[in-house]
Amino acid sequence: MGFALFMSSAAGRVLRIVAGLVMIGLGVKAGTTGGYILAIIGLVPLALGIFNWCLFAPLLGVPFKGSELRRSTKGQPRAS
């Protein structure tokens, strides 16, 4: 659950957006077929960060949307 909570935080969203932009930039700069595939794959973390979704959350049994995840864990003690 800690991973999902981090990904729903502001730092997690920024990390996903930056990772997506880096992948897109590197892919376009490469200019090869593999590079363009990397750029297309980079759209996934970019979109997940922008829309505040966590792709792995359903596998962890927590809500897909970051706002719902934070709301469902509010008031619960954090595991260390």
Protein Blocks (a to p, Z undefined) as FASTA:
>chain_A
ZZmmmmmmmklmmmmmmmmmmmmmmmmmnopaklmmmmmmmmmmmmmmmnopafklmmno
pafblklmmmmmgoiacdZZ
